[in-house]
Amino acid sequence: LTFVWLNFAPSNFTVSQYFVPIYEVPISFISGFILLQMVEKENSVSDKPLFWIILGVFFYCFCTFFITSLLNTQLSLNIWFLHNIFNIITYGFYTVGLWKYYKIQKLNLIKKET
């Protein structure tokens, strides 16, 4: 039975072609929900490191969903540069979040010393 299935499977079939879009949708939904909760409860969320980290997760999953669902197609190869741009922007969000976390930890250390 496996031999028959393998003969009829597309030659460019990859598991990530189907798995990545399936997990990106719930992660995007959950991170978007968390972001909305943070914005509704807090006055200034831009000072929170967790906001920037979750924003990066949401941005990446939401923007790359369509590109990853088209894996192994010619269209995906033509627009793959967008994936790279989204990835760079996501790393920018992570960098801002980690920088804010570093500043908070540094301020906490200074307060403990005085």
C-alpha positions in Angstrom: 0.0 0.0 0.0 2.9 2.4 0.8 4.4 1.6 -2.6 1.2 2.6 -4.4 0.9 5.9 -2.3 4.4 6.9 -3.1 3.9 6.4 -6.8 1.0 8.7 -6.8 2.4 11.4 -4.5 3.7 14.5 -6.2 7.5 14.6 -6.6 7.8 18.0 -4.9 5.7 17.1 -1.8 7.0 18.3 1.5 5.5 18.0 5.0 6.1 21.6 5.7 4.0 22.6 2.7 1.0 21.5 4.7 2.1 21.6 8.3 3.4 25.2 8.4 0.1 26.9 7.3 -1.8 24.7 9.7 0.2 25.8 12.8 0.6 29.4 11.7 -3.1 30.2 11.7 -3.7 29.3 15.4 -0.4 30.9 16.5 -1.4 34.1 14.6 -4.8 34.1 16.1 -3.6 33.5 19.7 -0.8 36.1 19.5 -3.3 38.6 17.9 -5.7 38.0 20.8 -2.9 38.5 23.3 -1.9 41.7 21.7 -5.5 43.0 21.8 -5.8 42.1 25.4 -2.5 43.9 26.2 -3.6 47.0 24.4 -7.0 47.1 26.1 -5.5 46.7 29.6 -2.4 48.8 29.4 -2.0 52.5 28.7 1.5 52.3 27.1 2.3 48.9 25.7 5.3 50.1 23.7 7.4 50.0 26.8 6.6 46.4 27.5 9.2 43.9 26.1 6.6 41.1 25.8 4.5 43.3 23.5 7.3 43.5 21.0 8.1 39.8 21.1 4.4 38.8 20.6 4.1 41.4 17.9 7.0 39.8 16.1 5.4 36.4 16.4 2.0 37.7 15.1 3.6 39.7 12.3 5.7 36.7 11.0 2.9 34.1 11.2 0.3 36.4 9.7 2.5 37.7 6.8 4.1 34.5 5.8 1.0 32.3 6.0 0.2 32.8 2.3 3.8 32.4 1.2 4.3 29.1 3.1 1.0 27.8 1.9 2.3 28.2 -1.7 5.6 26.3 -1.1 7.0 24.4 -4.0 5.2 26.5 -6.6 6.6 29.0 -9.1 4.6 31.8 -7.4 6.3 31.1 -4.1 9.7 31.3 -5.7 8.8 34.6 -7.3 7.6 36.2 -4.1 10.1 34.6 -1.7 11.9 37.9 -1.3 8.8 39.1 0.6 9.4 36.3 3.1 12.9 37.6 3.6 11.6 41.1 4.2 9.0 39.9 6.7 11.7 37.9 8.5 14.0 41.0 8.8 11.1 43.1 10.1 10.3 40.3 12.6 13.9 40.3 13.9 13.6 44.0 14.3 10.6 43.5 16.6 12.5 40.9 18.5 15.5 43.2 18.8 13.3 46.0 20.2 11.7 43.6 22.7 15.0 42.3 23.9 16.5 45.8 24.1 13.5 46.9 26.3 14.0 43.9 28.5 17.7 44.6 28.8 16.9 48.3 29.8 14.4 47.1 32.4 16.8 44.6 33.9 19.5 47.3 34.0 17.3 49.7 35.8 16.2 47.1 38.3 19.9 46.3 39.0 20.6 50.0 39.6 17.7 50.3 41.9 18.8 47.3 44.0 22.3 48.7 44.4 21.1 52.1 45.7 
